[in-house]
Amino acid sequence: LKVRVVRSSPPSSQFKATFQESYQVYKRYQMVVHKDPPDKPTINQVRLVPVSFEDPQFKSSFNQSATLFAKYQMAVHKDTPSECGENE
């Protein structure tokens, strides 16, 4: 699993290149976890949340995500802590 923050407005090249794949992850999640039928999760339901790297709430959420990612990588993939930094 790779999580990236990409600019959605205006759409960056990275956003454009990964949007369909991101949508498919969202759709599968909705179908598996929430038991939505295949035609229910639509592209219009994907929520794009504007964030600022200076926003304290975003920083906190990002740090929690980075910590969870590091724990996952070390437990599942046996990565070392240095391989699980914010830049990895």
PDB file of N, CA, C and O in Angstrom:
ATOM      1  N   LEU A   1       0.854  -1.177   0.000  1.00  0.00           N
ATOM      2  CA  LEU A   1       0.000   0.000   0.000  1.00  0.00           C
ATOM      3  C   LEU A   1       0.887   1.221   0.000  1.00  0.00           C
ATOM      4  O   LEU A   1       1.798   1.345   0.819  1.00  0.00           O
ATOM      5  N   LYS A   2       0.617   2.115  -0.915  1.00  0.00           N
ATOM      6  CA  LYS A   2       1.361   3.361  -0.972  1.00  0.00           C
ATOM      7  C   LYS A   2       0.354   4.499  -0.927  1.00  0.00           C
ATOM      8  O   LYS A   2      -0.567   4.561  -1.742  1.00  0.00           O
ATOM      9  N   VAL A   3       0.536   5.393   0.029  1.00  0.00           N
ATOM     10  CA  VAL A   3      -0.343   6.547   0.176  1.00  0.00           C
ATOM     11  C   VAL A   3       0.453   7.789  -0.195  1.00  0.00           C
ATOM     12  O   VAL A   3       1.562   8.006   0.293  1.00  0.00           O
ATOM     13  N   ARG A   4      -0.131   8.594  -1.061  1.00  0.00           N
ATOM     14  CA  ARG A   4       0.511   9.840  -1.492  1.00  0.00           C
ATOM     15  C   ARG A   4      -0.484  10.973  -1.382  1.00  0.00           C
ATOM     16  O   ARG A   4      -1.686  10.794  -1.578  1.00  0.00           O
ATOM     17  N   VAL A   5       0.035  12.131  -1.068  1.00  0.00           N
ATOM     18  CA  VAL A   5      -0.763  13.340  -1.121  1.00  0.00           C
ATOM     19  C   VAL A   5      -0.407  14.008  -2.431  1.00  0.00           C
ATOM     20  O   VAL A   5       0.754  14.339  -2.674  1.00  0.00           O
ATOM     21  N   VAL A   6      -1.406  14.205  -3.275  1.00  0.00           N
ATOM     22  CA  VAL A   6      -1.173  14.829  -4.580  1.00  0.00           C
ATOM     23  C   VAL A   6      -2.145  15.995  -4.750  1.00  0.00           C
ATOM     24  O   VAL A   6      -3.245  15.995  -4.197  1.00  0.00           O
ATOM     25  N   ARG A   7      -1.719  16.968  -5.513  1.00  0.00           N
ATOM     26  CA  ARG A   7      -2.557  18.138  -5.756  1.00  0.00           C
ATOM     27  C   ARG A   7      -3.709  17.755  -6.682  1.00  0.00           C
ATOM     28  O   ARG A   7      -3.503  17.191  -7.757  1.00  0.00           O
ATOM     29  N   SER A   8      -4.922  18.072  -6.242  1.00  0.00           N
ATOM     30  CA  SER A   8      -6.098  17.737  -7.051  1.00  0.00           C
ATOM     31  C   SER A   8      -6.704  18.958  -7.732  1.00  0.00           C
ATOM     32  O   SER A   8      -7.513  18.818  -8.649  1.00  0.00           O
ATOM     33  N   SER A   9      -6.319  20.155  -7.292  1.00  0.00           N
ATOM     34  CA  SER A   9      -6.885  21.353  -7.888  1.00  0.00           C
ATOM     35  C   SER A   9      -5.833  22.454  -7.946  1.00  0.00           C
ATOM     36  O   SER A   9      -5.460  23.008  -6.912  1.00  0.00           O
ATOM     37  N   PRO A  10      -5.362  22.769  -9.113  1.00  0.00           N
ATOM     38  CA  PRO A  10      -5.637  22.076 -10.365  1.00  0.00           C
ATOM     39  C   PRO A  10      -4.990  20.697 -10.343  1.00  0.00           C
ATOM     40  O   PRO A  10      -3.980  20.500  -9.668  1.00  0.00           O
ATOM     41  N   PRO A  11      -5.550  19.757 -11.060  1.00  0.00           N
ATOM     42  CA  PRO A  11      -5.042  18.382 -11.018  1.00  0.00           C
ATOM     43  C   PRO A  11      -3.588  18.285 -11.473  1.00  0.00           C
ATOM     44  O   PRO A  11      -3.231  18.723 -12.567  1.00  0.00           O
ATOM     45  N   SER A  12      -2.760  17.702 -10.612  1.00  0.00           N
ATOM     46  CA  SER A  12      -1.360  17.480 -10.971  1.00  0.00           C
ATOM     47  C   SER A  12      -1.264  16.281 -11.904  1.00  0.00           C
ATOM     48  O   SER A  12      -2.218  15.514 -12.030  1.00  0.00           O
ATOM     49  N   SER A  13      -0.141  16.119 -12.545  1.00  0.00           N
ATOM     50  CA  SER A  13       0.040  14.969 -13.432  1.00  0.00           C
ATOM     51  C   SER A  13      -0.037  13.670 -12.641  1.00  0.00           C
ATOM     52  O   SER A  13      -0.536  12.661 -13.140  1.00  0.00           O
ATOM     53  N   GLN A  14       0.458  13.696 -11.404  1.00  0.00           N
ATOM     54  CA  GLN A  14       0.393  12.501 -10.554  1.00  0.00           C
ATOM     55  C   GLN A  14      -1.058  12.169 -10.206  1.00  0.00           C
ATOM     56  O   GLN A  14      -1.442  11.000 -10.183  1.00  0.00           O
ATOM     57  N   PHE A  15      -1.861  13.198  -9.936  1.00  0.00           N
ATOM     58  CA  PHE A  15      -3.279  12.982  -9.652  1.00  0.00           C
ATOM     59  C   PHE A  15      -3.962  12.346 -10.856  1.00  0.00           C
ATOM     60  O   PHE A  15      -4.683  11.357 -10.723  1.00  0.00           O
ATOM     61  N   LYS A  16      -3.730  12.921 -12.028  1.00  0.00           N
ATOM     62  CA  LYS A  16      -4.351  12.401 -13.244  1.00  0.00           C
ATOM     63  C   LYS A  16      -3.923  10.962 -13.517  1.00  0.00           C
ATOM     64  O   LYS A  16      -4.735  10.134 -13.930  1.00  0.00           O
ATOM     65  N   ALA A  17      -2.653  10.672 -13.285  1.00  0.00           N
ATOM     66  CA  ALA A  17      -2.120   9.336 -13.583  1.00  0.00           C
ATOM     67  C   ALA A  17      -2.628   8.265 -12.622  1.00  0.00           C
ATOM     68  O   ALA A  17      -2.657   7.086 -12.975  1.00  0.00           O
ATOM     69  N   THR A  18      -3.026   8.656 -11.415  1.00  0.00           N
ATOM     70  CA  THR A  18      -3.397   7.656 -10.402  1.00  0.00           C
ATOM     71  C   THR A  18      -4.881   7.668 -10.029  1.00  0.00           C
ATOM     72  O   THR A  18      -5.321   6.838  -9.234  1.00  0.00           O
ATOM     73  N   PHE A  19      -5.658   8.602 -10.593  1.00  0.00           N
ATOM     74  CA  PHE A  19      -7.040   8.731 -10.145  1.00  0.00           C
ATOM     75  C   PHE A  19      -7.860   7.466 -10.377  1.00  0.00           C
ATOM     76  O   PHE A  19      -8.571   7.030  -9.472  1.00  0.00           O
ATOM     77  N   GLN A  20      -7.782   6.873 -11.550  1.00  0.00           N
ATOM     78  CA  GLN A  20      -8.592   5.680 -11.832  1.00  0.00           C
ATOM     79  C   GLN A  20      -8.245   4.534 -10.883  1.00  0.00           C
ATOM     80  O   GLN A  20      -9.131   3.823 -10.410  1.00  0.00           O
ATOM     81  N   GLU A  21      -6.964   4.361 -10.611  1.00  0.00           N
ATOM     82  CA  GLU A  21      -6.550   3.307  -9.676  1.00  0.00           C
ATOM     83  C   GLU A  21      -7.067   3.612  -8.269  1.00  0.00           C
ATOM     84  O   GLU A  21      -7.526   2.713  -7.564  1.00  0.00           O
ATOM     85  N   SER A  22      -6.992   4.876  -7.867  1.00  0.00           N
ATOM     86  CA  SER A  22      -7.510   5.270  -6.552  1.00  0.00           C
ATOM     87  C   SER A  22      -9.015   5.033  -6.470  1.00  0.00           C
ATOM     88  O   SER A  22      -9.527   4.562  -5.455  1.00  0.00           O
ATOM     89  N   TYR A  23      -9.707   5.363  -7.545  1.00  0.00           N
ATOM     90  CA  TYR A  23     -11.150   5.132  -7.584  1.00  0.00           C
ATOM     91  C   TYR A  23     -11.466   3.644  -7.453  1.00  0.00           C
ATOM     92  O   TYR A  23     -12.408   3.274  -6.752  1.00  0.00           O
ATOM     93  N   GLN A  24     -10.698   2.796  -8.112  1.00  0.00           N
ATOM     94  CA  GLN A  24     -10.939   1.352  -8.031  1.00  0.00           C
ATOM     95  C   GLN A  24     -10.720   0.835  -6.607  1.00  0.00           C
ATOM     96  O   GLN A  24     -11.441  -0.058  -6.162  1.00  0.00           O
ATOM     97  N   VAL A  25      -9.737   1.382  -5.886  1.00  0.00           N
ATOM     98  CA  VAL A  25      -9.530   1.005  -4.479  1.00  0.00           C
ATOM     99  C   VAL A  25     -10.742   1.430  -3.662  1.00  0.00           C
ATOM    100  O   VAL A  25     -11.253   0.659  -2.849  1.00  0.00           O
ATOM    101  N   TYR A  26     -11.199   2.658  -3.880  1.00  0.00           N
ATOM    102  CA  TYR A  26     -12.387   3.159  -3.180  1.00  0.00           C
ATOM    103  C   TYR A  26     -13.601   2.270  -3.467  1.00  0.00           C
ATOM    104  O   TYR A  26     -14.332   1.890  -2.553  1.00  0.00           O
ATOM    105  N   LYS A  27     -13.804   1.948  -4.733  1.00  0.00           N
ATOM    106  CA  LYS A  27     -14.954   1.145  -5.138  1.00  0.00           C
ATOM    107  C   LYS A  27     -14.908  -0.230  -4.481  1.00  0.00           C
ATOM    108  O   LYS A  27     -15.912  -0.705  -3.951  1.00  0.00           O
ATOM    109  N   ARG A  28     -13.750  -0.860  -4.518  1.00  0.00           N
ATOM    110  CA  ARG A  28     -13.618  -2.189  -3.892  1.00  0.00           C
ATOM    111  C   ARG A  28     -13.874  -2.115  -2.392  1.00  0.00           C
ATOM    112  O   ARG A  28     -14.542  -2.983  -1.830  1.00  0.00           O
ATOM    113  N   TYR A  29     -13.344  -1.083  -1.747  1.00  0.00           N
ATOM    114  CA  TYR A  29     -13.580  -0.888  -0.313  1.00  0.00           C
ATOM    115  C   TYR A  29     -15.077  -0.787  -0.038  1.00  0.00           C
ATOM    116  O   TYR A  29     -15.592  -1.455   0.858  1.00  0.00           O
ATOM    117  N   GLN A  30     -15.769   0.041  -0.800  1.00  0.00           N
ATOM    118  CA  GLN A  30     -17.211   0.215  -0.600  1.00  0.00           C
ATOM    119  C   GLN A  30     -17.958  -1.104  -0.788  1.00  0.00           C
ATOM    120  O   GLN A  30     -18.896  -1.399  -0.047  1.00  0.00           O
ATOM    121  N   MET A  31     -17.551  -1.884  -1.761  1.00  0.00           N
ATOM    122  CA  MET A  31     -18.237  -3.155  -2.034  1.00  0.00           C
ATOM    123  C   MET A  31     -17.940  -4.196  -0.965  1.00  0.00           C
ATOM    124  O   MET A  31     -18.841  -4.917  -0.535  1.00  0.00           O
ATOM    125  N   VAL A  32     -16.692  -4.280  -0.534  1.00  0.00           N
ATOM    126  CA  VAL A  32     -16.310  -5.315   0.435  1.00  0.00           C
ATOM    127  C   VAL A  32     -16.735  -4.942   1.851  1.00  0.00           C
ATOM    128  O   VAL A  32     -17.350  -5.749   2.548  1.00  0.00           O
ATOM    129  N   VAL A  33     -16.413  -3.734   2.274  1.00  0.00           N
ATOM    130  CA  VAL A  33     -16.673  -3.342   3.655  1.00  0.00           C
ATOM    131  C   VAL A  33     -18.134  -2.964   3.869  1.00  0.00           C
ATOM    132  O   VAL A  33     -18.746  -3.366   4.858  1.00  0.00           O
ATOM    133  N   HIS A  34     -18.689  -2.192   2.942  1.00  0.00           N
ATOM    134  CA  HIS A  34     -20.056  -1.697   3.121  1.00  0.00           C
ATOM    135  C   HIS A  34     -21.107  -2.477   2.334  1.00  0.00           C
ATOM    136  O   HIS A  34     -22.298  -2.168   2.389  1.00  0.00           O
ATOM    137  N   LYS A  35     -20.651  -3.490   1.603  1.00  0.00           N
ATOM    138  CA  LYS A  35     -21.551  -4.360   0.830  1.00  0.00           C
ATOM    139  C   LYS A  35     -22.347  -3.592  -0.227  1.00  0.00           C
ATOM    140  O   LYS A  35     -23.476  -3.961  -0.552  1.00  0.00           O
ATOM    141  N   ASP A  36     -21.753  -2.522  -0.759  1.00  0.00           N
ATOM    142  CA  ASP A  36     -22.414  -1.782  -1.838  1.00  0.00           C
ATOM    143  C   ASP A  36     -22.438  -2.628  -3.105  1.00  0.00           C
ATOM    144  O   ASP A  36     -21.485  -3.365  -3.360  1.00  0.00           O
ATOM    145  N   PRO A  37     -23.500  -2.546  -3.907  1.00  0.00           N
ATOM    146  CA  PRO A  37     -23.502  -3.240  -5.199  1.00  0.00           C
ATOM    147  C   PRO A  37     -22.483  -2.558  -6.128  1.00  0.00           C
ATOM    148  O   PRO A  37     -22.155  -1.389  -5.930  1.00  0.00           O
ATOM    149  N   PRO A  38     -21.985  -3.283  -7.133  1.00  0.00           N
ATOM    150  CA  PRO A  38     -20.935  -2.738  -8.012  1.00  0.00           C
ATOM    151  C   PRO A  38     -21.279  -1.414  -8.688  1.00  0.00           C
ATOM    152  O   PRO A  38     -20.382  -0.623  -8.981  1.00  0.00           O
ATOM    153  N   ASP A  39     -22.558  -1.162  -8.939  1.00  0.00           N
ATOM    154  CA  ASP A  39     -22.910   0.075  -9.629  1.00  0.00           C
ATOM    155  C   ASP A  39     -23.119   1.267  -8.691  1.00  0.00           C
ATOM    156  O   ASP A  39     -23.335   2.384  -9.159  1.00  0.00           O
ATOM    157  N   LYS A  40     -23.057   1.044  -7.368  1.00  0.00           N
ATOM    158  CA  LYS A  40     -23.303   2.145  -6.434  1.00  0.00           C
ATOM    159  C   LYS A  40     -22.103   3.073  -6.255  1.00  0.00           C
ATOM    160  O   LYS A  40     -22.280   4.288  -6.349  1.00  0.00           O
ATOM    161  N   PRO A  41     -20.895   2.573  -6.005  1.00  0.00           N
ATOM    162  CA  PRO A  41     -19.769   3.500  -5.819  1.00  0.00           C
ATOM    163  C   PRO A  41     -19.404   4.178  -7.144  1.00  0.00           C
ATOM    164  O   PRO A  41     -18.881   3.534  -8.053  1.00  0.00           O
ATOM    165  N   THR A  42     -19.679   5.457  -7.244  1.00  0.00           N
ATOM    166  CA  THR A  42     -19.407   6.174  -8.480  1.00  0.00           C
ATOM    167  C   THR A  42     -18.212   7.107  -8.315  1.00  0.00           C
ATOM    168  O   THR A  42     -17.797   7.424  -7.201  1.00  0.00           O
ATOM    169  N   ILE A  43     -17.677   7.533  -9.440  1.00  0.00           N
ATOM    170  CA  ILE A  43     -16.560   8.480  -9.415  1.00  0.00           C
ATOM    171  C   ILE A  43     -16.973   9.757  -8.692  1.00  0.00           C
ATOM    172  O   ILE A  43     -16.156  10.364  -8.000  1.00  0.00           O
ATOM    173  N   ASN A  44     -18.207  10.167  -8.840  1.00  0.00           N
ATOM    174  CA  ASN A  44     -18.677  11.395  -8.196  1.00  0.00           C
ATOM    175  C   ASN A  44     -18.712  11.291  -6.675  1.00  0.00           C
ATOM    176  O   ASN A  44     -18.743  12.311  -5.987  1.00  0.00           O
ATOM    177  N   GLN A  45     -18.707  10.078  -6.145  1.00  0.00           N
ATOM    178  CA  GLN A  45     -18.729   9.910  -4.692  1.00  0.00           C
ATOM    179  C   GLN A  45     -17.341  10.046  -4.073  1.00  0.00           C
ATOM    180  O   GLN A  45     -17.220  10.232  -2.862  1.00  0.00           O
ATOM    181  N   VAL A  46     -16.318   9.959  -4.874  1.00  0.00           N
ATOM    182  CA  VAL A  46     -14.956  10.089  -4.339  1.00  0.00           C
ATOM    183  C   VAL A  46     -14.792  11.516  -3.850  1.00  0.00           C
ATOM    184  O   VAL A  46     -14.949  12.473  -4.607  1.00  0.00           O
ATOM    185  N   ARG A  47     -14.482  11.637  -2.598  1.00  0.00           N
ATOM    186  CA  ARG A  47     -14.336  12.969  -2.001  1.00  0.00           C
ATOM    187  C   ARG A  47     -12.868  13.377  -2.035  1.00  0.00           C
ATOM    188  O   ARG A  47     -11.989  12.631  -1.605  1.00  0.00           O
ATOM    189  N   LEU A  48     -12.628  14.554  -2.544  1.00  0.00           N
ATOM    190  CA  LEU A  48     -11.284  15.112  -2.563  1.00  0.00           C
ATOM    191  C   LEU A  48     -11.247  16.212  -1.516  1.00  0.00           C
ATOM    192  O   LEU A  48     -11.964  17.207  -1.621  1.00  0.00           O
ATOM    193  N   VAL A  49     -10.418  16.029  -0.519  1.00  0.00           N
ATOM    194  CA  VAL A  49     -10.374  16.955   0.601  1.00  0.00           C
ATOM    195  C   VAL A  49      -9.173  17.868   0.466  1.00  0.00           C
ATOM    196  O   VAL A  49      -8.035  17.399   0.484  1.00  0.00           O
ATOM    197  N   PRO A  50      -9.406  19.172   0.330  1.00  0.00           N
ATOM    198  CA  PRO A  50      -8.266  20.078   0.261  1.00  0.00           C
ATOM    199  C   PRO A  50      -7.552  20.122   1.609  1.00  0.00           C
ATOM    200  O   PRO A  50      -8.195  20.202   2.655  1.00  0.00           O
ATOM    201  N   VAL A  51      -6.246  20.071   1.581  1.00  0.00           N
ATOM    202  CA  VAL A  51      -5.464  20.116   2.814  1.00  0.00           C
ATOM    203  C   VAL A  51      -4.326  21.103   2.666  1.00  0.00           C
ATOM    204  O   VAL A  51      -3.875  21.415   1.564  1.00  0.00           O
ATOM    205  N   SER A  52      -3.887  21.573   3.792  1.00  0.00           N
ATOM    206  CA  SER A  52      -2.702  22.423   3.858  1.00  0.00           C
ATOM    207  C   SER A  52      -1.698  21.703   4.741  1.00  0.00           C
ATOM    208  O   SER A  52      -2.049  21.203   5.810  1.00  0.00           O
ATOM    209  N   PHE A  53      -0.459  21.650   4.298  1.00  0.00           N
ATOM    210  CA  PHE A  53       0.568  20.990   5.098  1.00  0.00           C
ATOM    211  C   PHE A  53       0.808  21.730   6.405  1.00  0.00           C
ATOM    212  O   PHE A  53       1.414  21.185   7.327  1.00  0.00           O
ATOM    213  N   GLU A  54       0.335  22.970   6.489  1.00  0.00           N
ATOM    214  CA  GLU A  54       0.492  23.762   7.716  1.00  0.00           C
ATOM    215  C   GLU A  54      -0.652  23.544   8.691  1.00  0.00           C
ATOM    216  O   GLU A  54      -0.554  23.952   9.848  1.00  0.00           O
ATOM    217  N   ASP A  55      -1.731  22.913   8.256  1.00  0.00           N
ATOM    218  CA  ASP A  55      -2.900  22.668   9.091  1.00  0.00           C
ATOM    219  C   ASP A  55      -2.543  21.676  10.195  1.00  0.00           C
ATOM    220  O   ASP A  55      -2.106  20.565   9.897  1.00  0.00           O
ATOM    221  N   PRO A  56      -2.721  22.057  11.478  1.00  0.00           N
ATOM    222  CA  PRO A  56      -2.371  21.149  12.586  1.00  0.00           C
ATOM    223  C   PRO A  56      -3.113  19.815  12.529  1.00  0.00           C
ATOM    224  O   PRO A  56      -2.550  18.779  12.880  1.00  0.00           O
ATOM    225  N   GLN A  57      -4.380  19.834  12.088  1.00  0.00           N
ATOM    226  CA  GLN A  57      -5.151  18.601  11.988  1.00  0.00           C
ATOM    227  C   GLN A  57      -4.557  17.677  10.924  1.00  0.00           C
ATOM    228  O   GLN A  57      -4.471  16.466  11.126  1.00  0.00           O
ATOM    229  N   PHE A  58      -4.149  18.252   9.794  1.00  0.00           N
ATOM    230  CA  PHE A  58      -3.527  17.452   8.745  1.00  0.00           C
ATOM    231  C   PHE A  58      -2.205  16.873   9.227  1.00  0.00           C
ATOM    232  O   PHE A  58      -1.928  15.693   9.011  1.00  0.00           O
ATOM    233  N   LYS A  59      -1.383  17.696   9.881  1.00  0.00           N
ATOM    234  CA  LYS A  59      -0.087  17.227  10.382  1.00  0.00           C
ATOM    235  C   LYS A  59      -0.271  16.051  11.338  1.00  0.00           C
ATOM    236  O   LYS A  59       0.454  15.059  11.268  1.00  0.00           O
ATOM    237  N   SER A  60      -1.256  16.178  12.232  1.00  0.00           N
ATOM    238  CA  SER A  60      -1.525  15.110  13.191  1.00  0.00           C
ATOM    239  C   SER A  60      -1.955  13.835  12.478  1.00  0.00           C
ATOM    240  O   SER A  60      -1.461  12.750  12.783  1.00  0.00           O
ATOM    241  N   SER A  61      -2.869  13.967  11.537  1.00  0.00           N
ATOM    242  CA  SER A  61      -3.355  12.815  10.782  1.00  0.00           C
ATOM    243  C   SER A  61      -2.217  12.178   9.977  1.00  0.00           C
ATOM    244  O   SER A  61      -2.090  10.955   9.924  1.00  0.00           O
ATOM    245  N   PHE A  62      -1.398  13.022   9.356  1.00  0.00           N
ATOM    246  CA  PHE A  62      -0.278  12.511   8.574  1.00  0.00           C
ATOM    247  C   PHE A  62       0.697  11.753   9.469  1.00  0.00           C
ATOM    248  O   PHE A  62       1.172  10.679   9.098  1.00  0.00           O
ATOM    249  N   ASN A  63       0.997  12.301  10.639  1.00  0.00           N
ATOM    250  CA  ASN A  63       1.924  11.637  11.555  1.00  0.00           C
ATOM    251  C   ASN A  63       1.361  10.306  12.039  1.00  0.00           C
ATOM    252  O   ASN A  63       2.102   9.331  12.162  1.00  0.00           O
ATOM    253  N   GLN A  64       0.066  10.257  12.314  1.00  0.00           N
ATOM    254  CA  GLN A  64      -0.565   8.996  12.723  1.00  0.00           C
ATOM    255  C   GLN A  64      -0.488   7.975  11.591  1.00  0.00           C
ATOM    256  O   GLN A  64      -0.225   6.797  11.834  1.00  0.00           O
ATOM    257  N   SER A  65      -0.716   8.418  10.367  1.00  0.00           N
ATOM    258  CA  SER A  65      -0.646   7.524   9.211  1.00  0.00           C
ATOM    259  C   SER A  65       0.764   7.004   9.010  1.00  0.00           C
ATOM    260  O   SER A  65       0.959   5.826   8.710  1.00  0.00           O
ATOM    261  N   ALA A  66       1.755   7.880   9.174  1.00  0.00           N
ATOM    262  CA  ALA A  66       3.150   7.476   9.020  1.00  0.00           C
ATOM    263  C   ALA A  66       3.536   6.448  10.076  1.00  0.00           C
ATOM    264  O   ALA A  66       4.267   5.501   9.788  1.00  0.00           O
ATOM    265  N   THR A  67       3.049   6.634  11.294  1.00  0.00           N
ATOM    266  CA  THR A  67       3.332   5.682  12.374  1.00  0.00           C
ATOM    267  C   THR A  67       2.693   4.332  12.074  1.00  0.00           C
ATOM    268  O   THR A  67       3.327   3.291  12.248  1.00  0.00           O
ATOM    269  N   LEU A  68       1.444   4.344  11.625  1.00  0.00           N
ATOM    270  CA  LEU A  68       0.749   3.102  11.278  1.00  0.00           C
ATOM    271  C   LEU A  68       1.454   2.395  10.122  1.00  0.00           C
ATOM    272  O   LEU A  68       1.636   1.177  10.154  1.00  0.00           O
ATOM    273  N   PHE A  69       1.849   3.154   9.105  1.00  0.00           N
ATOM    274  CA  PHE A  69       2.575   2.591   7.967  1.00  0.00           C
ATOM    275  C   PHE A  69       3.863   1.922   8.437  1.00  0.00           C
ATOM    276  O   PHE A  69       4.166   0.805   8.017  1.00  0.00           O
ATOM    277  N   ALA A  70       4.623   2.590   9.303  1.00  0.00           N
ATOM    278  CA  ALA A  70       5.887   2.039   9.802  1.00  0.00           C
ATOM    279  C   ALA A  70       5.644   0.730  10.557  1.00  0.00           C
ATOM    280  O   ALA A  70       6.367  -0.246  10.360  1.00  0.00           O
ATOM    281  N   LYS A  71       4.633   0.714  11.412  1.00  0.00           N
ATOM    282  CA  LYS A  71       4.319  -0.512  12.170  1.00  0.00           C
ATOM    283  C   LYS A  71       3.960  -1.652  11.219  1.00  0.00           C
ATOM    284  O   LYS A  71       4.401  -2.784  11.412  1.00  0.00           O
ATOM    285  N   TYR A  72       3.164  -1.356  10.200  1.00  0.00           N
ATOM    286  CA  TYR A  72       2.774  -2.369   9.212  1.00  0.00           C
ATOM    287  C   TYR A  72       4.003  -2.893   8.478  1.00  0.00           C
ATOM    288  O   TYR A  72       4.192  -4.105   8.372  1.00  0.00           O
ATOM    289  N   GLN A  73       4.834  -1.996   7.976  1.00  0.00           N
ATOM    290  CA  GLN A  73       6.012  -2.405   7.211  1.00  0.00           C
ATOM    291  C   GLN A  73       6.957  -3.263   8.054  1.00  0.00           C
ATOM    292  O   GLN A  73       7.510  -4.245   7.559  1.00  0.00           O
ATOM    293  N   MET A  74       7.142  -2.898   9.320  1.00  0.00           N
ATOM    294  CA  MET A  74       8.041  -3.665  10.182  1.00  0.00           C
ATOM    295  C   MET A  74       7.446  -5.025  10.536  1.00  0.00           C
ATOM    296  O   MET A  74       8.167  -6.021  10.584  1.00  0.00           O
ATOM    297  N   ALA A  75       6.140  -5.074  10.784  1.00  0.00           N
ATOM    298  CA  ALA A  75       5.505  -6.333  11.179  1.00  0.00           C
ATOM    299  C   ALA A  75       5.336  -7.282   9.998  1.00  0.00           C
ATOM    300  O   ALA A  75       5.628  -8.472  10.116  1.00  0.00           O
ATOM    301  N   VAL A  76       4.879  -6.780   8.886  1.00  0.00           N
ATOM    302  CA  VAL A  76       4.547  -7.633   7.752  1.00  0.00           C
ATOM    303  C   VAL A  76       5.745  -7.878   6.840  1.00  0.00           C
ATOM    304  O   VAL A  76       5.987  -9.004   6.405  1.00  0.00           O
ATOM    305  N   HIS A  77       6.486  -6.818   6.559  1.00  0.00           N
ATOM    306  CA  HIS A  77       7.575  -6.924   5.588  1.00  0.00           C
ATOM    307  C   HIS A  77       8.958  -6.990   6.229  1.00  0.00           C
ATOM    308  O   HIS A  77       9.970  -7.097   5.536  1.00  0.00           O
ATOM    309  N   LYS A  78       8.989  -6.924   7.568  1.00  0.00           N
ATOM    310  CA  LYS A  78      10.247  -7.006   8.324  1.00  0.00           C
ATOM    311  C   LYS A  78      11.218  -5.895   7.958  1.00  0.00           C
ATOM    312  O   LYS A  78      12.433  -6.080   8.028  1.00  0.00           O
ATOM    313  N   ASP A  79      10.686  -4.737   7.568  1.00  0.00           N
ATOM    314  CA  ASP A  79      11.531  -3.574   7.293  1.00  0.00           C
ATOM    315  C   ASP A  79      12.119  -3.055   8.595  1.00  0.00           C
ATOM    316  O   ASP A  79      11.552  -3.268   9.666  1.00  0.00           O
ATOM    317  N   THR A  80      13.245  -2.381   8.505  1.00  0.00           N
ATOM    318  CA  THR A  80      13.842  -1.748   9.658  1.00  0.00           C
ATOM    319  C   THR A  80      13.208  -0.368   9.849  1.00  0.00           C
ATOM    320  O   THR A  80      12.635   0.182   8.908  1.00  0.00           O
ATOM    321  N   PRO A  81      13.305   0.196  11.056  1.00  0.00           N
ATOM    322  CA  PRO A  81      12.718   1.535  11.272  1.00  0.00           C
ATOM    323  C   PRO A  81      13.251   2.576  10.282  1.00  0.00           C
ATOM    324  O   PRO A  81      12.505   3.458   9.857  1.00  0.00           O
ATOM    325  N   SER A  82      14.523   2.482   9.912  1.00  0.00           N
ATOM    326  CA  SER A  82      15.079   3.475   8.990  1.00  0.00           C
ATOM    327  C   SER A  82      14.484   3.355   7.576  1.00  0.00           C
ATOM    328  O   SER A  82      14.542   4.301   6.790  1.00  0.00           O
ATOM    329  N   GLU A  83      13.920   2.200   7.267  1.00  0.00           N
ATOM    330  CA  GLU A  83      13.284   2.002   5.953  1.00  0.00           C
ATOM    331  C   GLU A  83      11.832   2.479   5.942  1.00  0.00           C
ATOM    332  O   GLU A  83      11.167   2.437   4.906  1.00  0.00           O
ATOM    333  N   CYS A  84      11.349   2.926   7.088  1.00  0.00           N
ATOM    334  CA  CYS A  84       9.933   3.280   7.219  1.00  0.00           C
ATOM    335  C   CYS A  84       9.718   4.746   7.549  1.00  0.00           C
ATOM    336  O   CYS A  84       8.689   5.098   8.126  1.00  0.00           O
ATOM    337  N   GLY A  85      10.648   5.598   7.204  1.00  0.00           N
ATOM    338  CA  GLY A  85      10.524   7.010   7.493  1.00  0.00           C
ATOM    339  C   GLY A  85       9.464   7.680   6.644  1.00  0.00           C
ATOM    340  O   GLY A  85       8.905   7.064   5.737  1.00  0.00           O
ATOM    341  N   GLU A  86       9.185   8.949   6.937  1.00  0.00           N
ATOM    342  CA  GLU A  86       8.167   9.712   6.207  1.00  0.00           C
ATOM    343  C   GLU A  86       8.453   9.762   4.718  1.00  0.00           C
ATOM    344  O   GLU A  86       7.523   9.838   3.915  1.00  0.00           O
ATOM    345  N   ASN A  87       9.705   9.721   4.339  1.00  0.00           N
ATOM    346  CA  ASN A  87      10.059   9.854   2.918  1.00  0.00           C
ATOM    347  C   ASN A  87      10.029   8.535   2.159  1.00  0.00           C
ATOM    348  O   ASN A  87      10.229   8.517   0.945  1.00  0.00           O
ATOM    349  N   GLU A  88       9.786   7.455   2.844  1.00  0.00           N
ATOM    350  CA  GLU A  88       9.783   6.143   2.179  1.00  0.00           C
ATOM    351  C   GLU A  88       8.438   5.878   1.551  1.00  0.00           C
ATOM    352  O   GLU A  88       8.236   4.825   0.945  1.00  0.00           O
TER     353      GLU A  88
END
